[in-house]
Amino acid sequence: GQNIDQPTEMTATEGAIVQINCTYQTSGFNGLFWYQQHAGEAPTFLSYNVLDGLEEKGRFSSFLSRSKGYSYLLLKELQMKDSASYLCAVRAILTGGGNKLTFGTGTQLKVEL
Amino acid sequence: DTEVTQTPKHLVMGMTNKKSLKCEQHMGHRAMYWYKQKAKKPPELMFVYSYEKLSINESVPSRFSPECPNSSLLNLHLHALQPEDSALYLCASSPDSRREQYFGPGTRLTVT
């Protein structure tokens, strides 16, 4: 089975930097994804890590340590529109073949003035 | 065309009705997915189609029946649903089953 943990809620100030952590336990690990979801909307793909290290994409960066079962999403220069739920999702290879993506419960980020 | 479309946006159906949800993408993606999302919960995988073949069924009740008529279309046929099946149904696609998934806007389903 899989276990994915993220903080439920975080609050940060506009213009600041925030780090959202995700820890996971899974067999057949094959990649970790971060998605952003605004209320009432579909998830939007942000970043992907399959190897250890940092991936940078504009204001968003994501880090992975496979040995520690740990990832974080770093958001810089926060804007009000960044207020959303951030979902950590782990992909695993199934014993019967195929890949399955399992989402964590999400971290609700509130950006304040 | 870089988006996944879903119809209808909203659907209200009785427990004896038969309805279908539709999903379409023209990005040449070869993997398509159905997810169910309840309020304040993460999306839960229901089905995966890879190269138009059903590759994963997450023990979904038979009142949900997926269909992939071609590489661009994915349907979800609904019959004899229960009120607890009310949720947001999300379709997603990816270039293949290993790559990032792109989600449609979803169909908000209410079963009365």
Chai-1 contact restraints between the chains, C-beta under 6 A:
chainA,res_idxA,chainB,res_idxB,connection_type,confidence,min_distance_angstrom,max_distance_angstrom,comment,restraint_id
A,A42,B,L90,contact,1.0,0.0,6.0,A-B,restraint_1
A,A42,B,F103,contact,1.0,0.0,6.0,A-B,restraint_2
A,A42,B,P105,contact,1.0,0.0,6.0,A-B,restraint_3
A,A42,B,G106,contact,1.0,0.0,6.0,A-B,restraint_4
A,P43,B,F103,contact,1.0,0.0,6.0,A-B,restraint_5
A,F45,B,E100,contact,1.0,0.0,6.0,A-B,restraint_6
A,Y48,B,E100,contact,1.0,0.0,6.0,A-B,restraint_7
A,L87,B,P42,contact,1.0,0.0,6.0,A-B,restraint_8
A,G98,B,S55,contact,1.0,0.0,6.0,A-B,restraint_9
A,G98,B,I56,contact,1.0,0.0,6.0,A-B,restraint_10
A,N99,B,S97,contact,1.0,0.0,6.0,A-B,restraint_11
A,N99,B,R98,contact,1.0,0.0,6.0,A-B,restraint_12
A,F103,B,P42,contact,1.0,0.0,6.0,A-B,restraint_13
A,F103,B,P43,contact,1.0,0.0,6.0,A-B,restraint_14
A,T105,B,P42,contact,1.0,0.0,6.0,A-B,restraint_15
A,G106,B,P42,contact,1.0,0.0,6.0,A-B,restraint_16
